[in-house]
Amino acid sequence: MSVIGEAALSVFLELLGGKLLDSALNFVADHKQLHWQLKQWESILPDIQAVLDDAEEKQIKNMGVKNWLEDLQDLAYDMDDILDEFAYEELRLKLQKTQAQASTCKVWKLIPTYFTGDSSTLTSFPFKNSMIPKVKEITARLNSLTTRRSSLGLSEILSQAPTSKGNQPRLQPTSVMDEAVEYVGRHKEKQEMIELLKGNNSNGVSVLSIVGMGGMGKTTLAQLVYNDATINKSFDLKAWVCVSDNFDAIAITKAILQSSTSESCDYSNLDLLQAKLKEKLSGKRILLVLDDIWNENYNDWTILRSPFGPGTYIIVTTRLQIVSSIVDPHKAFHLDTLSDDDCSSIFTQHALKARNFDGHLQFKEIGEKIVRRCNGLPLAAKAIGSLLRTVKYHGEWERIYESEIWNLPEKQCGIIPALRLSYHHLPSYLKRCFAYCSILPKDYEFKEEEIILLWRAEGLLQQKAMPQIKDLGNQYFQDLVSRSYFETSSKDKSRFVMHDLINDLAQVVAGKICSKLEGDKQQKFSNCTRHTSYIVSKYDTMKNFEAFNQVKLLRTFLPLNLSKNWSPYLTNVVLVDLLPRLGYLRVLSLSGYKITELPDVFENLKHLRSLNFSGTDIKYLPDSLCILYHLETLLLKKCSKLRRLPSKMGNLVNLHYLDIRGANSIERIPFRIDKLTNLQRLSNFIIGEGDGCHIRALKYLSNLKGDFRLSGLENVNGEYAGEAKLNQKQGIHRLVLEWSRDIKNDTRKKEVEEWVLDSLHPSKKLEQLVIQNYGGAKFSTWIADSSFENMLSLKLHNCKNCKSLPWIGRLLLLKDLSISGLDQVHKIGAKLFGENQSNVFASLESLRFHNMRNWEEWDLCEDDEQVSKFPSLRVLSIRQCPVLLGRLPNILQSLQKLEIYECSSLVSSISSFPLLCELSVKGCEELVDEGSLSVQKVTSLKYVSFSNISKFNISAERIMLRIANSEAFEISGWKELGSLSQIGLRLVGHRCITIWNCPQLVSLETEEEILQLDKIPGVESLAIRVVKGSIDYQKPYMLSHSLQE
């Protein structure tokens, strides 16, 4: 039952009032009836808004108040829809008038005007008359709510604590990531589980269960064990599957197969799936986590585990003791409540960023009282601690402690009091954003930008000044992260997830407004449902959408593909029949569906703010899309077959975000895009052949931010390029300047392309610059201008006519430098460093030279001891530089990763880099090791790979000295390796050894000789393959011996 979900109405009504004052009243000023009705709205809304805080408190115990709030929320949505219609009509008329004024057609001049020459007034009257019944109905409902307000005894609360209003002094939100917080209270269980998992279970599948009530830390404990470094080394494959209460053996088996092998599978037959899984896992040590199991059916469990054999460990987390019994665990770990001390430590880490109260004695007494009310639940301590992290007033801590919400029975709404209290004290603007996230399935992993764009489309980020997409949304998102509503995914650090109980909380507070369809749990929508998501299936037929027949006021239509490895099919009935009936949609996504054509139905969807067709097979967009004057976000990412954008895109005057990344078939950006002055994100501005002057449109797009690509520059001249005014676009952080790959085309002139590059000088605030396929003979001087104080990354790719590099050393903060495909460069020397530099490339951490076919010499002026060079360089990669002579420089003392690929003339030394962790050398003339054997071992090396080295000028003894402690060691194409005795029995300490394609290696002929390899201390796997014979050996879990001719 929803008990606390309506307090955010205050912000909603405030936004509605803003719309009335700023737009609607002015628009209907010439229409007496509408103006009088809307004036009534304006006078009633503040009276209702004044009692919302009182209603929020009383609804918890008073069903009448709760119903009143639900009716008010429903009415607020209907009011918003009507006001949106007024705003749309006003936009339409303004655009019509602008186009008329710009037209040279004499017909426009012959049309009579009856109202002071303004034809839009006459045009709008039929629309305004049609709105009268809708507006009158809203007025009547407002009056009814006012009457009920009085009968319910709701009154204005004059004194409000700052947290409930959301305007309290707040700290800058900072993210409390899991790894930044010390794990508390389960160390004994963690260590015992790790020891059990490292043991030998050759007799069959071993199961460990973690049992405890919600919020006790079951998943956190499983994550700590799963991600432990010693566990990573003990298993060949790992898989994590979130099961929740939808126990679908086929879906779970598919998820295990995908998670463990990174392979997708379209089988819908369980027997075939399990056979494939069994084949993939055979002979391997497997760790599988099945998180949050509720299913109590023993047969289902037996079927699910049948593909697994010896060497498999399964960790199960569950709230139910009966589930733990059914899975027959080797050992069950029952998580009890934490001690007050442990709970206090969790609380203080989140509330005070400290391990205890020692440095915050003013909060010690009240803090310990609050901790006791958390009843030993880690999630409760984390939630309340996160809530109080932004509150530095002792009185507010007292108010949290004394709240009546602590005393409410959990049965009343199914969530623990601490979470209810945490939500209750969220700022109102965050309540709406959080409640909206209830449409996300449990365990769904999402990206920050994905959620921010949805919030924006639903009007949750509105403010009087135009907000930037990332700024306000990022602030809201990170605020929810800091309060522990969103957590970083343990599987993908770029994504976030909500704890199951937090997801339950979101569903409770959202009530009937938000709903979701999940597999077999499909439910009926309420007439009040406005936002919904659903899990896509391989074939989405009309039967999957029967629930949508009940809703007419839907705002969010959001399919979510949890597989990502296949493209689902969508019945055409949804496109031509269902969608036109959903006329109040703000968010419409058909992302990933195998759709080739869109129906011309957008004239019915004029409220749309966000359209997502990413990953579809559409070839063009219908022209009716260009009447979506409210549209703010258009996502066309990876629409690889899309050839053109609508010619009238200039009508989309509210468009803020246009993403066409990966839509590589689009030939040009349409004309009149200069009318889209609100654009903040344009992933690629494509200049078609013959459209060179079109680049001038960029000077009007002054709000562009983030990543920006400018392609088709071979079609531009310098004069037009200068008019783009890139230097004025300070919001662009990453800039890609791209010409076509066909540099040898006779129509391309070096002088013209140099002029163009000179004219495209970007803002000094640029952080990343990429120049691709540039055909000029020299780079512009601005590239290495020291005034680029924020430049962190520079990539010069396939600039085949350039004979030298700019003075890149002037870029003092540069961290990443990548140079590739510069065919005319023969020498890289002192000019690279710039002039008068005492500490060259002081910040550079990554340096890459790739595909430099004619690069012969790298002169680092190593004799100049007065100049420090590359002091921070961590990664060096040199690939496909076949004529590069000499040896690598020995001044790179901070180097941690070294890659040398297909540099046949380069001599590589492995003794010059004391901090090296990863070494990979492939296709080089000679590998040497200089210096005496008394040199200390290179103990930092973790991964070593030598492949196709013409000459190993290193003895086995030297190899052992340098790389004795590496975890993974691979040698291939070593033509001089004749026997394992050269290195085999001396490879002590390596966990994984691979030796293959060494033609002089003598094959082992007896099993006795193979088994001798078990005597190598520390070696966990060893694979040996040769050209004519083969010995495949994996220690200690699989042994095979075969010959390949």
Buried (B, 14 or more C-beta within 10 A) or exposed (E): EBBBBBBBBBBBBBBBBEBBEEBBBEBBEBBEBBBEBBEBBBEBBEEBBBBBBBBBBBBBEBEEBBEBBBBBBBBBBBBBBBBBBBBBBBBBBEBEBEEBEEEEEEEEEEEEEEEEEBBBBEBBEEBBEEBEEBBBEBBEBBEEBEEBBEEBEBEEBEEEBBBBEBEBEBEEBBBBEBEEBEBBBBEEBBEBBBEBBBEEBEEEBBBBBBBBBBBBBBBBBBBBBBBBEEBEEBBBBBBBBBBBEBBBBEBBBBBBBBBBBEEEBEBEEBEEBBEBBEEBBEEBBBBBBBBBBEBBEEEBBEBBBBBBBBBBBBBBBBBBEEBBBBBBBBEBBEBEBBEBEBBBBBBBBBBBBEBBBEEBEEBBEBBBBBBEBBBBBBBBBBBBBBBBBBBBBEEBBEBBBEBEBBEBEEEEBBBBBBBBBBBBBBBBBBBBBBBBBBBBBBBBBBEBBBBBBBBBBBBBBBEEEEBBBBEBBBBBBBBBBBBBBBBBBBBEEEBBBBBBBBBBBBBBBBBBBBBBBBEEEBEEBEEBBBBBBBBBBEEBEBEBBEBBEEBEBBBBBBBBBBBEEBBBBBBEEBBEBBBBEBBBBBBBBBBBBEBEEBEEBBEBBBBBBBBBBBBBBBBEBBEBBBBBBBBBBBBBBBBEEBEBBBEBBBBBBBBBBBBBBBBBEBEBBBBBBBBBEBBBBBBBBBBBEEBBBBBBBBBBBEBBBBBBBBBBBBBBBBEBBBEBBBBEBBBBBBBBBBBBEEBEEEEBEBEBBBBBBBBBBBBBBBBBBBBBBBBBBBBBEBBBBEEBEEBBBBBBBBBBBBEBBBBBBBBBEBBBBBBBBBBBBBBBEBBBBBEEBEBBBBBBBBBBBBBBBBBBEBEBBEEEEEBBBBBEBBBBBBBBBBBBBEBBBEBBEBBBBBBBBBBBBBBBBBBBBEBBBBBBBBBBBBBBBBEEEEBEEBEBBBBBBBBBBEEBEBEBEBBBBBBBBBBBBBBBBBBEBEEBEBBBEBBEBBBBBBBBBBBEBEEBEEEEEBEBBEEBEEBBBBBBBBBEBBBBBBBBBBBEBEEEE
